[in-house]
Amino acid sequence: MGNELTDVIAKMNNENGRLLLYIYEGLPELWRAYARASYDRLIKLKVRNLGKQGAAEVAVKVAKFLSSKVTVNESV
């Protein structure tokens, strides 16, 4: 798949992993990039008891939440 976030999600062998991958693939490219950046930042912060799978889950779910709150108005 190409990046560490999707590799971690792919290694999750449960329903939650499949759901996260589905959510991630449904995001627009901007929010995918946001999720990848958030994941990298969470890993660098070294939050106690938040491993790679937890960081992936938080990053994808926050990106999904924020993308649902933003509306795009195109004016030509």
VOVEXVO-971528 format. One record per atom (N, C-alpha, C, CB): residue number from 0; chain; atom name; x, y, z; residue in one letter. Coordinates in steps of 0.02 Angstrom, whole numbers, plus 32768, in hexadecimal, padded with zeros to 4 digits. Last residue first. Glycine has a CB too. Example, Ala and Ser with C-alpha at 12.3 -4.5 7.8 and 13.67 -1.06 7.14 Angstrom:
# VOVEXVO-971528
(node 1; "A"; "N"; (8282; 7F90; 8162); "S")
(node 1; "A"; "CA"; (82AC; 7FCB; 8165); "S")
(node 1; "A"; "C"; (8285; 8002; 818A); "S")
(node 1; "A"; "CB"; (82C0; 7FE2; 811E); "S")
(node 0; "A"; "N"; (8294; 7EE4; 8186); "A")
(node 0; "A"; "CA"; (8267; 7F1F; 8186); "A")
(node 0; "A"; "C"; (8294; 7F5B; 8186); "A")
(node 0; "A"; "CB"; (8235; 7F20; 81C4); "A")
END
This chain:
# VOVEXVO-971528
(node 75; "A"; "N"; (7CBE; 85C3; 7E3E); "V")
(node 75; "A"; "CA"; (7CE3; 85C7; 7E00); "V")
(node 75; "A"; "C"; (7CE5; 860E; 7DE6); "V")
(node 75; "A"; "CB"; (7CC6; 8599; 7DCC); "V")
(node 74; "A"; "N"; (7CCA; 857D; 7ED9); "S")
(node 74; "A"; "CA"; (7CB1; 85B7; 7EB4); "S")
(node 74; "A"; "C"; (7CDE; 85C1; 7E77); "S")
(node 74; "A"; "CB"; (7CB1; 85F7; 7EE1); "S")
(node 73; "A"; "N"; (7C9C; 84FE; 7F42); "E")
(node 73; "A"; "CA"; (7CC1; 850F; 7F06); "E")
(node 73; "A"; "C"; (7CA1; 854C; 7EE5); "E")
(node 73; "A"; "CB"; (7CC2; 84D4; 7ED4); "E")
(node 72; "A"; "N"; (7CAD; 84D7; 7FE3); "N")
(node 72; "A"; "CA"; (7C84; 8502; 7FB7); "N")
(node 72; "A"; "C"; (7CAF; 8515; 7F7C); "N")
(node 72; "A"; "CB"; (7C69; 8540; 7FDD); "N")
(node 71; "A"; "N"; (7CAD; 8450; 804B); "V")
(node 71; "A"; "CA"; (7CD2; 8472; 8017); "V")
(node 71; "A"; "C"; (7CA0; 8498; 7FEC); "V")
(node 71; "A"; "CB"; (7CFC; 8440; 7FEC); "V")
(node 70; "A"; "N"; (7CAC; 8439; 80FA); "T")
(node 70; "A"; "CA"; (7C88; 843A; 80BB); "T")
(node 70; "A"; "C"; (7CB0; 8463; 8089); "T")
(node 70; "A"; "CB"; (7C41; 8457; 80C3); "T")
(node 69; "A"; "N"; (7CD8; 83D1; 817F); "V")
(node 69; "A"; "CA"; (7CEE; 8405; 814F); "V")
(node 69; "A"; "C"; (7CC4; 8400; 8110); "V")
(node 69; "A"; "CB"; (7D39; 83FD; 813F); "V")
(node 68; "A"; "N"; (7CB2; 8366; 81C8); "K")
(node 68; "A"; "CA"; (7C9F; 83A8; 81E1); "K")
(node 68; "A"; "C"; (7CB0; 83E0; 81B1); "K")
(node 68; "A"; "CB"; (7CC1; 83B5; 8222); "K")
(node 67; "A"; "N"; (7CE8; 82F6; 818F); "S")
(node 67; "A"; "CA"; (7C9F; 82FB; 818F); "S")
(node 67; "A"; "C"; (7C87; 8340; 81A6); "S")
(node 67; "A"; "CB"; (7C81; 82C5; 81BD); "S")
(node 66; "A"; "N"; (7D6D; 8308; 81A7); "S")
(node 66; "A"; "CA"; (7D56; 830D; 8162); "S")
(node 66; "A"; "C"; (7D0A; 8313; 815F); "S")
(node 66; "A"; "CB"; (7D6D; 82D0; 813A); "S")
(node 65; "A"; "N"; (7D72; 82F0; 8231); "L")
(node 65; "A"; "CA"; (7D7E; 8334; 8217); "L")
(node 65; "A"; "C"; (7D65; 833C; 81D0); "L")
(node 65; "A"; "CB"; (7DC8; 8345; 821B); "L")
(node 64; "A"; "N"; (7D57; 8265; 8232); "F")
(node 64; "A"; "CA"; (7D2C; 8294; 8255); "F")
(node 64; "A"; "C"; (7D35; 82DB; 8239); "F")
(node 64; "A"; "CB"; (7D3D; 8293; 82A0); "F")
(node 63; "A"; "N"; (7DC2; 8232; 81E7); "K")
(node 63; "A"; "CA"; (7D7D; 8227; 81D1); "K")
(node 63; "A"; "C"; (7D4E; 825A; 81F1); "K")
(node 63; "A"; "CB"; (7D66; 81DF; 81E0); "K")
(node 62; "A"; "N"; (7E2D; 825A; 8239); "A")
(node 62; "A"; "CA"; (7E29; 8273; 81F4); "A")
(node 62; "A"; "C"; (7DE2; 826A; 81D9); "A")
(node 62; "A"; "CB"; (7E5B; 824E; 81C6); "A")
(node 61; "A"; "N"; (7E0F; 820E; 82AA); "V")
(node 61; "A"; "CA"; (7E0E; 8257; 82AE); "V")
(node 61; "A"; "C"; (7E09; 8276; 8269); "V")
(node 61; "A"; "CB"; (7E4E; 8271; 82D2); "V")
(node 60; "A"; "N"; (7E1E; 818D; 8275); "K")
(node 60; "A"; "CA"; (7DDD; 81A2; 828E); "K")
(node 60; "A"; "C"; (7DD8; 81EE; 8296); "K")
(node 60; "A"; "CB"; (7DCE; 8180; 82D0); "K")
(node 59; "A"; "N"; (7EA7; 818A; 8253); "V")
(node 59; "A"; "CA"; (7E73; 8181; 821F); "V")
(node 59; "A"; "C"; (7E30; 819A; 8237); "V")
(node 59; "A"; "CB"; (7E6E; 8137; 820C); "V")
(node 58; "A"; "N"; (7EE5; 81A1; 82D1); "A")
(node 58; "A"; "CA"; (7EF2; 81CD; 8297); "A")
(node 58; "A"; "C"; (7EBB; 81C7; 8263); "A")
(node 58; "A"; "CB"; (7F36; 81BB; 8277); "A")
(node 57; "A"; "N"; (7EB7; 8137; 8322); "V")
(node 57; "A"; "CA"; (7EA8; 817D; 8333); "V")
(node 57; "A"; "C"; (7EB0; 81AA; 82F7); "V")
(node 57; "A"; "CB"; (7ED7; 8194; 836C); "V")
(node 56; "A"; "N"; (7EED; 80C8; 82DB); "E")
(node 56; "A"; "CA"; (7EA5; 80CF; 82E6); "E")
(node 56; "A"; "C"; (7E92; 8117; 82F6); "E")
(node 56; "A"; "CB"; (7E8F; 80A1; 831F); "E")
(node 55; "A"; "N"; (7F75; 80E1; 82E3); "A")
(node 55; "A"; "CA"; (7F55; 80DD; 82A2); "A")
(node 55; "A"; "C"; (7F0A; 80E7; 82A9); "A")
(node 55; "A"; "CB"; (7F63; 8098; 8281); "A")
(node 54; "A"; "N"; (7F8A; 80DB; 836C); "A")
(node 54; "A"; "CA"; (7F97; 811A; 8349); "A")
(node 54; "A"; "C"; (7F75; 811A; 8305); "A")
(node 54; "A"; "CB"; (7FE2; 8125; 8342); "A")
(node 53; "A"; "N"; (7F6C; 8054; 8381); "G")
(node 53; "A"; "CA"; (7F43; 8088; 83A0); "G")
(node 53; "A"; "C"; (7F4B; 80CB; 837E); "G")
(node 53; "A"; "CB"; (7F54; 808E; 83E9); "G")
(node 52; "A"; "N"; (7FD4; 8019; 8339); "Q")
(node 52; "A"; "CA"; (7F8E; 800C; 8326); "Q")
(node 52; "A"; "C"; (7F60; 8041; 8343); "Q")
(node 52; "A"; "CB"; (7F79; 7FC6; 833C); "Q")
(node 51; "A"; "N"; (8045; 8048; 837C); "K")
(node 51; "A"; "CA"; (803B; 8059; 8336); "K")
(node 51; "A"; "C"; (7FF3; 804E; 8321); "K")
(node 51; "A"; "CB"; (8069; 8030; 830B); "K")
(node 50; "A"; "N"; (800A; 8076; 8422); "G")
(node 50; "A"; "CA"; (8038; 8057; 83F3); "G")
(node 50; "A"; "C"; (8028; 806C; 83AC); "G")
(node 50; "A"; "CB"; (8035; 800C; 83F9); "G")
(node 49; "A"; "N"; (7FFD; 80C3; 84AB); "L")
(node 49; "A"; "CA"; (7FE1; 80CD; 8469); "L")
(node 49; "A"; "C"; (8014; 80B4; 8436); "L")
(node 49; "A"; "CB"; (7FCF; 811A; 845C); "L")
(node 48; "A"; "N"; (8038; 80C3; 8528); "N")
(node 48; "A"; "CA"; (8003; 8093; 851A); "N")
(node 48; "A"; "C"; (7FDE; 80A0; 84D9); "N")
(node 48; "A"; "CB"; (7FD2; 8094; 8553); "N")
(node 47; "A"; "N"; (806D; 816B; 851B); "R")
(node 47; "A"; "CA"; (806F; 812D; 8540); "R")
(node 47; "A"; "C"; (8030; 8104; 8532); "R")
(node 47; "A"; "CB"; (8076; 813A; 858B); "R")
(node 46; "A"; "N"; (80A3; 81B0; 8485); "V")
(node 46; "A"; "CA"; (806E; 81B0; 84B8); "V")
(node 46; "A"; "C"; (806D; 816C; 84D9); "V")
(node 46; "A"; "CB"; (8029; 81C2; 8499); "V")
(node 45; "A"; "N"; (8108; 81E1; 842C); "K")
(node 45; "A"; "CA"; (8113; 81A8; 845A); "K")
(node 45; "A"; "C"; (80E2; 81AB; 8495); "K")
(node 45; "A"; "CB"; (815B; 81A8; 8474); "K")
(node 44; "A"; "N"; (810D; 823C; 83C7); "L")
(node 44; "A"; "CA"; (80FE; 8255; 840A); "L")
(node 44; "A"; "C"; (8109; 8220; 8440); "L")
(node 44; "A"; "CB"; (80B6; 826D; 840D); "L")
(node 43; "A"; "N"; (8120; 81EF; 8356); "K")
(node 43; "A"; "CA"; (8159; 8216; 836F); "K")
(node 43; "A"; "C"; (814D; 8231; 83B5); "K")
(node 43; "A"; "CB"; (8166; 8250; 8340); "K")
(node 42; "A"; "N"; (809F; 81BC; 8346); "I")
(node 42; "A"; "CA"; (80D6; 818D; 8352); "I")
(node 42; "A"; "C"; (8112; 81B3; 8370); "I")
(node 42; "A"; "CB"; (80EB; 8169; 8311); "I")
(node 41; "A"; "N"; (8059; 8231; 832B); "L")
(node 41; "A"; "CA"; (8049; 820A; 8367); "L")
(node 41; "A"; "C"; (8080; 81D9; 8378); "L")
(node 41; "A"; "CB"; (8007; 81E5; 835D); "L")
(node 40; "A"; "N"; (8094; 8255; 82B0); "R")
(node 40; "A"; "CA"; (809C; 8280; 82EB); "R")
(node 40; "A"; "C"; (808C; 825B; 832B); "R")
(node 40; "A"; "CB"; (806E; 82BE; 82E5); "R")
(node 39; "A"; "N"; (8069; 81ED; 825D); "D")
(node 39; "A"; "CA"; (80B1; 81F9; 8268); "D")
(node 39; "A"; "C"; (80BD; 8222; 82A6); "D")
(node 39; "A"; "CB"; (80CF; 821C; 822B); "D")
(node 38; "A"; "N"; (7FDD; 8204; 8264); "Y")
(node 38; "A"; "CA"; (7FFA; 81C5; 827B); "Y")
(node 38; "A"; "C"; (8044; 81CE; 828A); "Y")
(node 38; "A"; "CB"; (7FF1; 818D; 8246); "Y")
(node 37; "A"; "N"; (7FD4; 8281; 8229); "S")
(node 37; "A"; "CA"; (7FC0; 8279; 826E); "S")
(node 37; "A"; "C"; (7FDE; 8239; 828C); "S")
(node 37; "A"; "CB"; (7F73; 8277; 8274); "S")
(node 36; "A"; "N"; (7FFE; 8261; 81A7); "A")
(node 36; "A"; "CA"; (8025; 8291; 81CF); "A")
(node 36; "A"; "C"; (8014; 828B; 8219); "A")
(node 36; "A"; "CB"; (8017; 82D9; 81B7); "A")
(node 35; "A"; "N"; (7F96; 8209; 8182); "R")
(node 35; "A"; "CA"; (7FDC; 81F2; 8182); "R")
(node 35; "A"; "C"; (8007; 8220; 81AD); "R")
(node 35; "A"; "CB"; (7FF8; 81F0; 813A); "R")
(node 34; "A"; "N"; (7F27; 825F; 818C); "A")
(node 34; "A"; "CA"; (7F2B; 8223; 81B6); "A")
(node 34; "A"; "C"; (7F73; 8209; 81BA); "A")
(node 34; "A"; "CB"; (7EFC; 81EC; 819B); "A")
(node 33; "A"; "N"; (7F47; 82BC; 8128); "Y")
(node 33; "A"; "CA"; (7F40; 82D2; 816E); "Y")
(node 33; "A"; "C"; (7F46; 8296; 819D); "Y")
(node 33; "A"; "CB"; (7EFC; 82F6; 8178); "Y")
(node 32; "A"; "N"; (7F41; 8269; 80B9); "A")
(node 32; "A"; "CA"; (7F81; 8288; 80CB); "A")
(node 32; "A"; "C"; (7F80; 82A0; 8113); "A")
(node 32; "A"; "CB"; (7F91; 82C3; 809B); "A")
(node 31; "A"; "N"; (7EB9; 8250; 80BE); "R")
(node 31; "A"; "CA"; (7EE8; 8219; 80C4); "R")
(node 31; "A"; "C"; (7F2C; 8233; 80D8); "R")
(node 31; "A"; "CB"; (7EED; 81F1; 8081); "R")
(node 30; "A"; "N"; (7E89; 82CF; 80A6); "W")
(node 30; "A"; "CA"; (7E7F; 82B3; 80E9); "W")
(node 30; "A"; "C"; (7EA8; 8274; 80F3); "W")
(node 30; "A"; "CB"; (7E35; 82A3; 80F5); "W")
(node 29; "A"; "N"; (7EAE; 82E0; 8020); "L")
(node 29; "A"; "CA"; (7EC4; 8310; 8053); "L")
(node 29; "A"; "C"; (7EC0; 82F1; 8099); "L")
(node 29; "A"; "CB"; (7E9A; 8350; 804F); "L")
(node 28; "A"; "N"; (7E6A; 8277; 7FDE); "E")
(node 28; "A"; "CA"; (7EB3; 8275; 7FE4); "E")
(node 28; "A"; "C"; (7ECD; 82A5; 8019); "E")
(node 28; "A"; "CB"; (7ED2; 8286; 7FA1); "E")
(node 27; "A"; "N"; (7DD6; 8241; 803A); "P")
(node 27; "A"; "CA"; (7DF7; 8266; 8004); "P")
(node 27; "A"; "C"; (7E43; 8269; 8012); "P")
(node 27; "A"; "CB"; (7DD9; 82AE; 7FFD); "P")
(node 26; "A"; "N"; (7DB9; 819A; 8077); "L")
(node 26; "A"; "CA"; (7DC9; 81E0; 8083); "L")
(node 26; "A"; "C"; (7DE5; 8201; 8044); "L")
(node 26; "A"; "CB"; (7DFA; 81E6; 80BC); "L")
(node 25; "A"; "N"; (7DAC; 8114; 805F); "G")
(node 25; "A"; "CA"; (7D74; 813F; 804D); "G")
(node 25; "A"; "C"; (7D81; 818A; 8056); "G")
(node 25; "A"; "CB"; (7D39; 812C; 8074); "G")
(node 24; "A"; "N"; (7E1C; 80DB; 8096); "E")
(node 24; "A"; "CA"; (7E17; 80DB; 804D); "E")
(node 24; "A"; "C"; (7DDE; 8108; 8035); "E")
(node 24; "A"; "CB"; (7E0C; 8095; 8034); "E")
(node 23; "A"; "N"; (7DFB; 80E9; 811F); "Y")
(node 23; "A"; "CA"; (7E35; 810C; 8102); "Y")
(node 23; "A"; "C"; (7E2F; 8111; 80B7); "Y")
(node 23; "A"; "CB"; (7E76; 80E8; 8116); "Y")
(node 22; "A"; "N"; (7D8C; 8093; 812C); "I")
(node 22; "A"; "CA"; (7D85; 80DB; 813A); "I")
(node 22; "A"; "C"; (7DBD; 8101; 8118); "I")
(node 22; "A"; "CB"; (7D85; 80E8; 8186); "I")
(node 21; "A"; "N"; (7DCB; 8019; 810D); "Y")
(node 21; "A"; "CA"; (7D91; 8030; 80E6); "Y")
(node 21; "A"; "C"; (7D88; 807B; 80EE); "Y")
(node 21; "A"; "CB"; (7D51; 800B; 80FC); "Y")
(node 20; "A"; "N"; (7E28; 8012; 8173); "L")
(node 20; "A"; "CA"; (7E3F; 8014; 812E); "L")
(node 20; "A"; "C"; (7E08; 802E; 8100); "L")
(node 20; "A"; "CB"; (7E57; 7FCE; 8117); "L")
(node 19; "A"; "N"; (7DD3; 800A; 81E2); "L")
(node 19; "A"; "CA"; (7E00; 8043; 81DA); "L")
(node 19; "A"; "C"; (7E19; 804A; 8193); "L")
(node 19; "A"; "CB"; (7E3B; 803B; 8209); "L")
(node 18; "A"; "N"; (7D94; 7F8E; 81C7); "L")
(node 18; "A"; "CA"; (7D6D; 7FCB; 81CA); "L")
(node 18; "A"; "C"; (7D99; 8008; 81C0); "L")
(node 18; "A"; "CB"; (7D46; 7FCF; 820C); "L")
(node 17; "A"; "N"; (7E01; 7F37; 81D3); "R")
(node 17; "A"; "CA"; (7DDE; 7F3C; 8193); "R")
(node 17; "A"; "C"; (7DB3; 7F7B; 818F); "R")
(node 17; "A"; "CB"; (7DB1; 7EFE; 8188); "R")
(node 16; "A"; "N"; (7E20; 7F4E; 825A); "G")
(node 16; "A"; "CA"; (7E50; 7F5C; 8226); "G")
(node 16; "A"; "C"; (7E30; 7F64; 81E2); "G")
(node 16; "A"; "CB"; (7E85; 7F27; 8224); "G")
(node 15; "A"; "N"; (7DAC; 7F1D; 8298); "N")
(node 15; "A"; "CA"; (7DBE; 7F63; 82A0); "N")
(node 15; "A"; "C"; (7DF1; 7F78; 826B); "N")
(node 15; "A"; "CB"; (7DDB; 7F6F; 82E6); "N")
(node 14; "A"; "N"; (7DB0; 7E95; 827E); "E")
(node 14; "A"; "CA"; (7D7C; 7EBE; 825E); "E")
(node 14; "A"; "C"; (7D8D; 7F08; 8262); "E")
(node 14; "A"; "CB"; (7D38; 7EB1; 827F); "E")
(node 13; "A"; "N"; (7E5E; 7E69; 8269); "N")
(node 13; "A"; "CA"; (7E1D; 7E65; 828A); "N")
(node 13; "A"; "C"; (7DEC; 7E94; 8266); "N")
(node 13; "A"; "CB"; (7E23; 7E78; 82D6); "N")
(node 12; "A"; "N"; (7EEF; 7E73; 825E); "N")
(node 12; "A"; "CA"; (7EC7; 7E3B; 8244); "N")
(node 12; "A"; "C"; (7E85; 7E35; 826B); "N")
(node 12; "A"; "CB"; (7EEF; 7DFA; 8248); "N")
(node 11; "A"; "N"; (7F4F; 7EEF; 822B); "M")
(node 11; "A"; "CA"; (7F1C; 7EE3; 825E); "M")
(node 11; "A"; "C"; (7EEC; 7EAE; 8243); "M")
(node 11; "A"; "CB"; (7EF6; 7F26; 8270); "M")
(node 10; "A"; "N"; (7F9C; 7F06; 81BE); "K")
(node 10; "A"; "CA"; (7FB3; 7ED1; 81EC); "K")
(node 10; "A"; "C"; (7F80; 7EC3; 8223); "K")
(node 10; "A"; "CB"; (7FF5; 7EE5; 820B); "K")
(node 9; "A"; "N"; (7F62; 7F75; 8184); "A")
(node 9; "A"; "CA"; (7F5D; 7F35; 8161); "A")
(node 9; "A"; "C"; (7F70; 7EFA; 818F); "A")
(node 9; "A"; "CB"; (7F88; 7F35; 8123); "A")
(node 8; "A"; "N"; (7F8A; 7FD9; 81DC); "I")
(node 8; "A"; "CA"; (7F43; 7FC7; 81D8); "I")
(node 8; "A"; "C"; (7F3A; 7F83; 81B8); "I")
(node 8; "A"; "CB"; (7F1C; 7FFD; 81B0); "I")
(node 7; "A"; "N"; (8013; 7FDC; 81BE); "V")
(node 7; "A"; "CA"; (7FFD; 7FCA; 8202); "V")
(node 7; "A"; "C"; (7FB4; 7FB5; 8201); "V")
(node 7; "A"; "CB"; (8007; 8006; 8233); "V")
(node 6; "A"; "N"; (800C; 8006; 8139); "D")
(node 6; "A"; "CA"; (802C; 7FC6; 814A); "D")
(node 6; "A"; "C"; (8016; 7FAE; 818F); "D")
(node 6; "A"; "CB"; (8078; 7FCC; 8147); "D")
(node 5; "A"; "N"; (7FD3; 8083; 8144); "T")
(node 5; "A"; "CA"; (7FAC; 804E; 8124); "T")
(node 5; "A"; "C"; (7FCA; 8009; 8131); "T")
(node 5; "A"; "CB"; (7FA6; 805A; 80D9); "T")
(node 4; "A"; "N"; (8040; 80C3; 8188); "L")
(node 4; "A"; "CA"; (7FFC; 80C1; 81A3); "L")
(node 4; "A"; "C"; (7FD3; 8088; 8185); "L")
(node 4; "A"; "CB"; (7FD8; 8104; 8196); "L")
(node 3; "A"; "N"; (80AE; 80B9; 8131); "E")
(node 3; "A"; "CA"; (80AD; 8095; 8170); "E")
(node 3; "A"; "C"; (8068; 808F; 818F); "E")
(node 3; "A"; "CB"; (80DB; 80B7; 81A1); "E")
(node 2; "A"; "N"; (8081; 809E; 8084); "N")
(node 2; "A"; "CA"; (8098; 80C7; 80BC); "N")
(node 2; "A"; "C"; (808E; 80A0; 80FD); "N")
(node 2; "A"; "CB"; (8072; 810A; 80BE); "N")
(node 1; "A"; "N"; (8065; 803C; 801E); "G")
(node 1; "A"; "CA"; (8092; 8072; 8013); "G")
(node 1; "A"; "C"; (80A6; 809D; 804E); "G")
(node 1; "A"; "CB"; (8075; 809D; 7FE3); "G")
(node 0; "A"; "N"; (8029; 7FC4; 8000); "M")
(node 0; "A"; "CA"; (8000; 8000; 8000); "M")
(node 0; "A"; "C"; (802B; 803F; 8000); "M")
(node 0; "A"; "CB"; (7FD2; 8000; 803C); "M")
END
